[in-house]
Amino acid sequence: MNQPPMSQTMQQARPLPVVSDRHVDPHAYPDGIAFLDGQYLPMSQAKVSVLDWGFLHSDATYDTVHVWNGSFFRLDLHLDRFFGGLEKLRMTIPFDRADVSEILHNCVALSGHRAAYVEMLCTRGASPTFSRDPRQAVNRFMAFAVPFGSVANPEQLQRGLRVAISDKVRIPPASIDPAIKNYHWLDLVRGLYDAYDRGAETALILDFNGNVAEGPGFNVFCVKDGRLSTPAIGVLPGITRRTVFDLCAEAGLAATAMDVSVAALRGADEVFITSTAGGIMPVTEIDGTAVADGKVGPVTSRLMALYWKKHDDPAWTSEVTYP
Ligand code: PLP
């Protein structure tokens, strides 16, 4: 049967609302600058095709680094992880490390933000024929700088987060290598809804053995008798997690990556989570029960202070030159 011409179809069509009542302004974006197709743009103009494999299949890798007091924190480690992910996913971009570093610096400088959340990402891209062969897609590099954001808000940082342990299982490493930072977040998002349903503020989900894995955008540590442990398998090797190991080495604290059972987490003296988005953040309640005495513990407080102090260390930072 012949299709009616497009104009007729549209005339007969019921008028649709332009915006949903939940997204009143479709053009509201965080204040920032993006880099896309060789251009620096306001965030509102940085758009991708709906045919991009990154959007249709979560076929992408990315990394997020932060800027604090006008300096990047451990940018080299983030670049290592990003370029490692590109290689493992067989993606190529027309930029080397120095180029990407310059693009990120430019995004931040043009945004003017002295505290920024800075993301570099590469999608598989799209192919002109909508081919199902990923090799036909043209990989697409993008970057952006927006204001710094944290998993925990200032009140939560002070009193500690209320976390729920969801029974959702993190996608196993045999399916997706967690060292490739990725957008496969349905397990994490389902865990978040479990947490909200139970009155908690965020979630931890499990690995394929039933041990604790990680949460939406963060790793987790527990402290027992002065010794730290963090899940070893099925988790993103976070840069903040790595930073905790480095800080522990400097401070003479024992820290080990190992299996962390749900019981070990519940029985810990202290629990904290780690992310570029917020640093080291205390957890004081798990599934409605206080962790130890329910107060932010001394090891967590000490590491939080050391973490932020390192933001003034030239060995771990690189300064942005603002116009
Ligand atoms: N785990 C997951 C799943 C993440 O997405 C992130 C960060 O986005 C982290 C852990 C923490 O990694 P990092 O400390 O490098 O920010």
Residues whose N, C-alpha, C, O or C-beta is under 5 A from the ligand:
A	BS01	PLP	E214 G215 G217 F218 N219 L236 G238 I239 T240 R241 T274 S275 T276 A277
